[in-house]
Amino acid sequence: MKFSLVAFVYVLSLLLAVPAAASVSADDRFLAARDAVKAGDRAKLERIAPELKGHALEAYVEYWQIQLDLENPDPGTIRAFLTRYDKSYLAEKLRADWLKQLGKRNQWKAFDDEYPFLVKPDQELACYALQSRRARGDASMLDDAMPLWLNLIEPPASCYPVLEALILEKRVLADGVWARIRRQYEANKLSAARYTMNYLPPSQTPDARTATAVSDTPLPWLLKLPPSFSDSQMNRELAALAISHIARNDPRMAAEQLSRIERQLQAGEIAWAWSQIGWQAAKRHMNEAVQWYRKGDDAPLSDEVAEWKVRAALRAQDWGTVRSTIEKMSPELAEQPAWVYWLGRAYRAGGRVEDANTLYARIAGQPNFYGNLADDELGRPIMTPPKAAPPTPAEMAQIEANPGVQRALALYRVNLRSEGFREWNWTLSSMSDRELLTASEIAERAGIFDRAIAAADRTKNEHNYALRYLSPYSDQVRPAATNQSLDSAWVYGLMRQESRFITNAKSSAGASGLMQLMPATAKWVARKIGLKDFRQGQVNDTETNLLLGTTYMRLVMESLDNHPVLASAAYNAGPGRARKWRADHQLEGAIYAETIPFNETRDYVKKVMSNSVYYSALFEGRPQTIKSRLGVIGPRATVDPKAEVLP
């Protein structure tokens, strides 16, 4: 009896152990393999790899095994992987990894054999390719390298031999070196600028102490310049650089200093320095910006400096400067929808209505802020296009069987979102409209709303705007918006831009949830509405996030003239900044949005407002205009010191 009882307990323990072992899923083993790679534990990876044969993410395990050997690669193993996973994201990634190893070792024959198969070379590989051409004696590589001289401000290591070849072959002389240094100062890449100074002729190369003083303490350095400084090109160029750096903190001080020494500078140095002062003043919405820009009218402007000259002119309603500046832009920049639209507005202001309408027609119908504005200018109501036929069962089966789609969905399943994002986007890059809409449907059904939107966003001829502008959680979002007297289309437009409806989204700044609430903002709103026992962890709860987010939207709206453009800017950058960016006179909503100093907030506001137009069209089933939403921004008002400050 005793033996039987012991045996029974032993057998029972074995039976109970089976489910425990089985509970270690293939996905868990995959994550364990990933941890092994991150730890550099080759032995553990080799033990786990056989268990993942047939898993949707088996290719990743194979990639990791090869990656651990890339210092001493086996070309046969690499080529077998590239053949087996031809045209996949991982094949592109492995090929790029291998090419970088070949480039570092100057193994140009092997590099040249493989490089043509790379679909999207990054800058590091593009420079290795130029190095290879130089090694073969291809002199034309210098022509292809020239654009990098001014545009590649902070290059990867592989690009330095290419840039130095331009110096050695005298394609770039001293004036060209100074031009690059100026661009690096514009980008605030001061260490890179000081490095570039080493390419100058010895007579023009400042010593390390002087170069550091110009970038770190420009005003004291400038004030100590002797009257004879203008005898040296080096000192004149350094003086212009010092002026540009002073302007970053105080454009008026920079203008005062430039006026003091400008007679000792040459025309090109003067023009560039004034353009820098105008640029920094424009970003601060200073009234003198256009005047200071005008003092440097002969200066060739980099793209960003030219864009801000247009923006300063827009706030000043100086349509002549808007026109002349856009007309002088590089063709690539001038073709961007923003500058096509504003040039059209400048033409119309000057009475050239037909020319303006021709420009509007080039971008009208595009589903973006400027396409919407062009539609309004031409009197074309904004509507969603006809809805494409839903995917057939055969189309669904074909995309569901796509290995790249399977890998992307599996990566999302194990919560490796960034890897899933890259796999998904790569897989979609060669799809037709029908395939994209099918992929969007699959992602939407899987609850991966951001990738559903990304797929629907790519279509060219067949569209489904109900997928492009998804409205999930409507049983919670719409009541929350109604309770706060908010337009549901605006709320959805903002949420689409904030989180793409990822409930557990978290930004690098710490914002969380569908409405991307910062911890301090969530806590403030919770206290404001008397939400008892609020804990930060509740921010990712959909209902709590919507309650706090829509309440904050209402409070921001009420503090900013109930204007959605101001409130959108405030939601992203804070109410104080949104208020500060107003002018001392009325501004069109479109001009206010165009002249927001923060790149992220400017892009954000435009997208939120354009999103709102399409959500409105979908919700109401009737044509829309964007200008009715943008309206007019009233002049900057005196802030009541007793008014409550919103976070």
DRENTIKOL-626248 format. One record per residue (C-alpha): residue in three letters; y, z, x. Coordinates in steps of 0.5 Angstrom, whole numbers, padded with zeros to 4 digits, always signed. Example, Ala and Ser with C-alpha at 12.3 -4.5 7.8 and 13.67 -1.06 7.14 Angstrom:
ALA-0009+0016+0025SER-0002+0014+0027
***
This chain:
MET+0000+0000+0000LYS+0005+0002+0006PHE+0003-0005+0009SER+0004-0009+0003LEU+0011-0006+0002VAL+0013-0007+0009ALA+0011-0014+0009PHE+0015-0015+0002VAL+0021-0012+0005TYR+0020-0017+0011VAL+0019-0023+0007LEU+0025-0021+0002SER+0030-0021+0008LEU+0028-0028+0010LEU+0029-0030+0004LEU+0036-0027+0003ALA+0037-0030+0010VAL+0036-0037+0008PRO+0043-0038+0004ALA+0047-0034+0009ALA+0045-0039+0014ALA+0046-0045+0009SER+0053-0042+0007VAL+0055-0045+0014SER+0057-0052+0012ALA+0058-0058+0016ASP+0065-0058+0015ASP+0065-0051+0018ARG+0061-0054+0024PHE+0066-0059+0024LEU+0072-0054+0025ALA+0067-0050+0030ALA+0067-0057+0034ARG+0074-0058+0034ASP+0075-0051+0036ALA+0071-0052+0042VAL+0075-0058+0044LYS+0081-0054+0044ALA+0078-0049+0048GLY+0075-0054+0053ASP+0068-0052+0052ARG+0064-0058+0053ALA+0057-0054+0052LYS+0059-0052+0045LEU+0061-0058+0043GLU+0055-0062+0046ARG+0051-0056+0042ILE+0054-0058+0035ALA+0055-0065+0036PRO+0048-0067+0033GLU+0049-0063+0027LEU+0054-0067+0025LYS+0051-0074+0025GLY+0052-0077+0019HIS+0058-0073+0017ALA+0064-0077+0015LEU+0068-0074+0021GLU+0063-0076+0026ALA+0067-0081+0029TYR+0072-0075+0031VAL+0066-0071+0035GLU+0065-0077+0039TYR+0072-0078+0040TRP+0072-0071+0043GLN+0066-0072+0047ILE+0069-0078+0050GLN+0076-0075+0051LEU+0073-0069+0055ASP+0071-0074+0060LEU+0077-0079+0061GLU+0079-0076+0068ASN+0073-0080+0070PRO+0071-0084+0064ASP+0065-0089+0063PRO+0068-0096+0061GLY+0061-0097+0057THR+0062-0091+0053ILE+0069-0093+0051ARG+0068-0100+0050ALA+0062-0098+0045PHE+0066-0093+0041LEU+0071-0098+0041THR+0066-0103+0038ARG+0063-0099+0033TYR+0070-0096+0030ASP+0074-0103+0031LYS+0081-0103+0028SER+0080-0096+0026TYR+0085-0090+0028LEU+0081-0087+0033ALA+0079-0093+0036GLU+0087-0095+0037LYS+0088-0087+0039LEU+0082-0088+0044ARG+0084-0094+0047ALA+0091-0092+0048ASP+0089-0085+0052TRP+0084-0090+0056LEU+0090-0095+0058LYS+0095-0089+0060GLN+0089-0087+0065LEU+0089-0094+0068GLY+0096-0094+0068LYS+0097-0088+0072ARG+0092-0090+0077ASN+0095-0097+0077GLN+0088-0100+0075TRP+0092-0106+0073LYS+0086-0111+0072ALA+0083-0106+0067PHE+0089-0105+0064ASP+0091-0112+0063ASP+0084-0113+0060GLU+0085-0108+0055TYR+0092-0108+0053PRO+0092-0114+0048PHE+0088-0111+0044LEU+0092-0105+0042VAL+0096-0105+0036LYS+0102-0101+0037PRO+0103-0099+0044ASP+0108-0093+0045GLN+0114-0093+0050GLU+0110-0090+0055LEU+0104-0096+0055ALA+0110-0101+0054CYS+0113-0099+0061TYR+0106-0099+0064ALA+0105-0106+0061LEU+0112-0108+0065GLN+0109-0105+0071SER+0103-0109+0071ARG+0107-0115+0070ARG+0111-0113+0076ALA+0105-0112+0080ARG+0103-0119+0079GLY+0109-0122+0081ASP+0112-0124+0074ALA+0119-0124+0075SER+0121-0125+0068MET+0119-0117+0066LEU+0126-0116+0069ASP+0129-0119+0063ASP+0125-0116+0058ALA+0126-0109+0062MET+0134-0110+0061PRO+0135-0107+0054LEU+0131-0101+0056TRP+0137-0099+0061LEU+0142-0097+0056ASN+0137-0096+0050LEU+0132-0091+0053ILE+0136-0085+0054GLU+0130-0080+0056PRO+0124-0084+0058PRO+0117-0082+0060ALA+0115-0082+0067SER+0112-0089+0066CYS+0119-0092+0065TYR+0122-0090+0071PRO+0119-0095+0076VAL+0121-0100+0071LEU+0128-0098+0071GLU+0128-0097+0079ALA+0126-0104+0079LEU+0132-0106+0076ILE+0136-0103+0081LEU+0132-0105+0087GLU+0133-0113+0084LYS+0140-0112+0083ARG+0140-0113+0076VAL+0144-0107+0075LEU+0150-0105+0079ALA+0155-0099+0079ASP+0158-0101+0073GLY+0151-0101+0069VAL+0149-0095+0072TRP+0156-0091+0069ALA+0154-0095+0062ARG+0148-0091+0062ILE+0151-0085+0064ARG+0156-0085+0058ARG+0150-0087+0053GLN+0146-0080+0056TYR+0153-0076+0055GLU+0153-0079+0048ALA+0146-0077+0047ASN+0148-0070+0050LYS+0142-0071+0055LEU+0146-0068+0061SER+0140-0067+0066ALA+0138-0074+0065ALA+0145-0077+0066ARG+0145-0073+0073TYR+0139-0076+0075THR+0141-0083+0073MET+0147-0081+0078ASN+0142-0082+0084TYR+0142-0090+0082LEU+0149-0090+0084PRO+0152-0093+0091PRO+0153-0087+0096SER+0160-0088+0095GLN+0160-0087+0088THR+0155-0081+0088PRO+0158-0074+0086ASP+0155-0068+0089ALA+0150-0064+0085ARG+0155-0058+0085THR+0161-0063+0082ALA+0156-0067+0077THR+0154-0060+0074ALA+0161-0058+0074VAL+0163-0064+0070SER+0157-0063+0065ASP+0157-0055+0064THR+0165-0053+0065PRO+0169-0060+0064LEU+0175-0057+0062PRO+0176-0052+0068TRP+0174-0058+0073LEU+0179-0063+0069LEU+0185-0058+0070LYS+0183-0058+0078LEU+0183-0065+0079PRO+0188-0067+0084PRO+0194-0073+0082SER+0190-0078+0087PHE+0184-0077+0083SER+0185-0084+0080ASP+0184-0087+0087SER+0176-0087+0086GLN+0172-0090+0081MET+0167-0084+0081ASN+0173-0079+0079ARG+0175-0083+0074GLU+0169-0084+0071LEU+0167-0077+0071ALA+0174-0075+0068ALA+0172-0079+0062LEU+0165-0076+0062ALA+0169-0069+0062ILE+0173-0071+0056SER+0167-0073+0052HIS+0164-0067+0053ILE+0170-0063+0051ALA+0171-0067+0045ARG+0164-0064+0043ASN+0167-0057+0042ASP+0174-0059+0041PRO+0177-0066+0039ARG+0184-0064+0039MET+0184-0061+0046ALA+0180-0067+0049ALA+0186-0072+0046GLU+0191-0067+0049GLN+0187-0068+0056LEU+0186-0075+0055SER+0193-0076+0054ARG+0195-0072+0060ILE+0191-0077+0065GLU+0190-0083+0061ARG+0196-0087+0065GLN+0191-0085+0071LEU+0185-0089+0068GLN+0183-0096+0067ALA+0183-0099+0060GLY+0175-0099+0060GLU+0175-0092+0061ILE+0181-0090+0057ALA+0178-0094+0051TRP+0171-0091+0052ALA+0174-0084+0052TRP+0178-0085+0046SER+0172-0087+0042GLN+0168-0081+0044ILE+0174-0077+0041GLY+0174-0081+0035TRP+0167-0080+0034GLN+0167-0072+0035ALA+0173-0072+0030ALA+0169-0076+0025LYS+0163-0072+0025ARG+0168-0066+0023HIS+0172-0070+0018MET+0178-0069+0022ASN+0184-0074+0019GLU+0186-0076+0026ALA+0179-0079+0027VAL+0181-0086+0025GLN+0187-0086+0029TRP+0184-0084+0035TYR+0178-0089+0034ARG+0184-0094+0034LYS+0186-0092+0041GLY+0179-0094+0044ASP+0179-0101+0040ASP+0177-0105+0046ALA+0171-0100+0047PRO+0164-0103+0046LEU+0161-0098+0041SER+0154-0095+0041ASP+0150-0095+0034GLU+0152-0088+0032VAL+0159-0088+0035ALA+0160-0095+0031GLU+0157-0092+0024TRP+0161-0086+0025LYS+0168-0090+0026VAL+0166-0093+0019ARG+0165-0087+0016ALA+0171-0084+0018ALA+0175-0090+0015LEU+0171-0089+0009ARG+0174-0082+0008ALA+0181-0085+0009GLN+0180-0091+0005ASP+0181-0096+0011TRP+0177-0102+0008GLY+0180-0106+0014THR+0177-0102+0019VAL+0171-0101+0015ARG+0170-0109+0015SER+0172-0110+0022THR+0168-0105+0025ILE+0161-0107+0021GLU+0163-0114+0023LYS+0163-0112+0031MET+0156-0108+0030SER+0150-0111+0033PRO+0146-0116+0028GLU+0140-0111+0028LEU+0145-0105+0026ALA+0149-0109+0021GLU+0143-0112+0017GLN+0141-0105+0015PRO+0142-0104+0008ALA+0148-0098+0009TRP+0152-0103+0013VAL+0151-0109+0008TYR+0153-0105+0002TRP+0159-0102+0005LEU+0161-0109+0008GLY+0161-0112+0001ARG+0165-0106-0001ALA+0170-0108+0004TYR+0170-0115+0002ARG+0171-0113-0005ALA+0177-0109-0003GLY+0180-0115+0001GLY+0179-0119-0005ARG+0173-0123-0003VAL+0169-0122-0009GLU+0164-0128-0008ASP+0163-0125-0001ALA+0162-0118-0003ASN+0157-0121-0009THR+0153-0125-0004LEU+0152-0119+0001TYR+0150-0114-0005ALA+0145-0119-0008ARG+0141-0119-0001ILE+0140-0111-0002ALA+0140-0111-0010GLY+0133-0109-0013GLN+0131-0105-0006PRO+0128-0098-0009ASN+0133-0094-0005PHE+0140-0091-0005TYR+0144-0098-0003GLY+0139-0102-0007ASN+0141-0098-0013LEU+0149-0098-0011ALA+0148-0106-0010ASP+0145-0106-0017ASP+0151-0102-0020GLU+0156-0107-0017LEU+0153-0113-0020GLY+0152-0110-0026ARG+0144-0110-0026PRO+0141-0104-0030ILE+0136-0100-0025MET+0129-0101-0028THR+0122-0099-0026PRO+0118-0106-0025PRO+0112-0108-0030LYS+0106-0103-0029ALA+0101-0106-0025ALA+0094-0106-0028PRO+0090-0100-0027PRO+0084-0101-0021THR+0078-0103-0023PRO+0071-0100-0022ALA+0069-0105-0017GLU+0076-0104-0013MET+0075-0096-0014ALA+0068-0097-0011GLN+0071-0101-0005ILE+0076-0096-0003GLU+0072-0090-0004ALA+0067-0093+0001ASN+0072-0095+0006PRO+0071-0091+0012GLY+0078-0089+0014VAL+0079-0087+0007GLN+0073-0082+0007ARG+0075-0079+0014ALA+0082-0078+0011LEU+0080-0075+0005ALA+0075-0071+0009LEU+0081-0068+0014TYR+0085-0066+0008ARG+0079-0063+0005VAL+0078-0058+0012ASN+0086-0057+0011LEU+0087-0061+0018ARG+0093-0064+0014SER+0097-0068+0020GLU+0090-0071+0022GLY+0089-0073+0015PHE+0096-0076+0015ARG+0095-0080+0021GLU+0088-0083+0019TRP+0091-0084+0012ASN+0097-0088+0014TRP+0093-0092+0019THR+0088-0094+0014LEU+0093-0096+0009SER+0097-0101+0014SER+0093-0107+0013MET+0092-0106+0006SER+0094-0111+0000ASP+0098-0108-0006ARG+0092-0108-0010GLU+0088-0104-0005LEU+0094-0099-0004LEU+0095-0098-0011THR+0087-0096-0011ALA+0088-0092-0005SER+0094-0088-0009GLU+0090-0087-0015ILE+0084-0084-0011ALA+0089-0079-0007GLU+0092-0077-0014ARG+0086-0076-0017ALA+0084-0071-0011GLY+0090-0068-0011ILE+0093-0070-0005PHE+0100-0072-0008ASP+0104-0074-0002ARG+0099-0079+0000ALA+0098-0082-0007ILE+0106-0083-0006ALA+0106-0086+0001ALA+0100-0091-0001ALA+0104-0093-0008ASP+0111-0093-0004ARG+0108-0099+0001THR+0107-0104-0005LYS+0111-0111-0004ASN+0109-0115-0011GLU+0105-0110-0015HIS+0107-0103-0017ASN+0106-0097-0021TYR+0112-0093-0021ALA+0108-0087-0024LEU+0105-0086-0018ARG+0110-0088-0013TYR+0114-0082-0017LEU+0109-0078-0019SER+0111-0072-0023PRO+0105-0067-0023TYR+0105-0060-0026SER+0109-0062-0031ASP+0107-0057-0036GLN+0110-0052-0031VAL+0116-0056-0028ARG+0119-0058-0035PRO+0120-0052-0038ALA+0122-0049-0032ALA+0128-0054-0031THR+0130-0053-0039ASN+0130-0046-0038GLN+0135-0047-0033SER+0139-0052-0037LEU+0137-0057-0031ASP+0136-0065-0031SER+0128-0065-0030ALA+0129-0072-0027TRP+0134-0069-0022VAL+0129-0063-0021TYR+0123-0068-0019GLY+0127-0072-0015LEU+0129-0066-0011MET+0122-0063-0011ARG+0119-0070-0009GLN+0124-0070-0003GLU+0122-0063-0001SER+0115-0062-0001ARG+0112-0069-0004PHE+0108-0064-0009ILE+0104-0060-0003THR+0104-0053-0006ASN+0102-0050+0001ALA+0107-0054+0004LYS+0111-0050+0010SER+0117-0053+0014SER+0118-0051+0021ALA+0124-0047+0019GLY+0120-0043+0015ALA+0121-0046+0008SER+0115-0045+0003GLY+0112-0048-0003LEU+0114-0054-0008MET+0121-0053-0008GLN+0121-0051+0000LEU+0124-0044-0001MET+0127-0040+0005PRO+0124-0033+0005ALA+0131-0030+0005THR+0133-0035-0001ALA+0127-0033-0005LYS+0128-0025-0004TRP+0135-0026-0006VAL+0134-0030-0012ALA+0128-0025-0014ARG+0133-0019-0013LYS+0138-0023-0017ILE+0134-0024-0023GLY+0130-0018-0023LEU+0123-0020-0021LYS+0120-0013-0020ASP+0115-0012-0014PHE+0116-0019-0011ARG+0113-0020-0005GLN+0114-0026+0000GLY+0107-0029-0001GLN+0108-0030-0008VAL+0113-0036-0006ASN+0107-0041-0006ASP+0105-0039-0013THR+0107-0045-0017GLU+0110-0041-0023THR+0114-0036-0018ASN+0116-0042-0014LEU+0119-0046-0019LEU+0122-0040-0023LEU+0126-0038-0016GLY+0127-0045-0014THR+0130-0048-0021THR+0134-0041-0021TYR+0137-0043-0015MET+0139-0050-0016ARG+0142-0047-0023LEU+0146-0042-0019VAL+0148-0047-0013MET+0150-0052-0019GLU+0155-0047-0022SER+0158-0045-0016LEU+0159-0053-0014ASP+0163-0056-0020ASN+0156-0057-0023HIS+0155-0063-0019PRO+0148-0066-0017VAL+0151-0069-0010LEU+0154-0062-0008ALA+0148-0058-0011SER+0143-0063-0007ALA+0147-0062+0000ALA+0147-0055-0002TYR+0140-0054-0003ASN+0138-0057+0004ALA+0144-0055+0008GLY+0147-0049+0005PRO+0153-0048-0001GLY+0158-0046+0005ARG+0157-0053+0008ALA+0157-0057+0002ARG+0163-0054+0000LYS+0166-0055+0007TRP+0164-0063+0007ARG+0169-0064+0001ALA+0176-0068+0003ASP+0183-0065+0001HIS+0183-0071-0004GLN+0178-0074-0009LEU+0172-0078-0006GLU+0167-0082-0009GLY+0160-0079-0009ALA+0157-0085-0005ILE+0162-0084+0000TYR+0161-0076+0000ALA+0154-0077+0001GLU+0155-0083+0007THR+0159-0078+0011ILE+0155-0072+0011PRO+0155-0070+0018PHE+0148-0067+0019ASN+0143-0073+0019GLU+0137-0070+0016THR+0142-0067+0010ARG+0145-0074+0009ASP+0138-0078+0008TYR+0136-0072+0004VAL+0142-0073-0001LYS+0141-0080-0002LYS+0134-0080-0003VAL+0134-0074-0008MET+0139-0078-0012SER+0136-0085-0012ASN+0129-0081-0014SER+0133-0078-0020VAL+0135-0085-0022TYR+0127-0087-0022TYR+0125-0081-0025SER+0130-0081-0031ALA+0128-0089-0032LEU+0121-0086-0032PHE+0122-0080-0037GLU+0127-0084-0041GLY+0124-0091-0041ARG+0131-0094-0041PRO+0135-0097-0035GLN+0139-0093-0031THR+0145-0093-0026ILE+0146-0089-0020LYS+0154-0089-0020SER+0154-0085-0026ARG+0150-0079-0023LEU+0154-0080-0016GLY+0161-0079-0020VAL+0167-0077-0016ILE+0167-0070-0012GLY+0173-0066-0013PRO+0178-0064-0007ARG+0176-0058-0003ALA+0178-0052-0007THR+0181-0045-0004VAL+0175-0041-0004ASP+0176-0034-0008PRO+0174-0029-0003LYS+0171-0024-0008ALA+0166-0030-0010GLU+0159-0028-0009VAL+0156-0032-0003LEU+0150-0036-0004PRO+0145-0036+0001
***
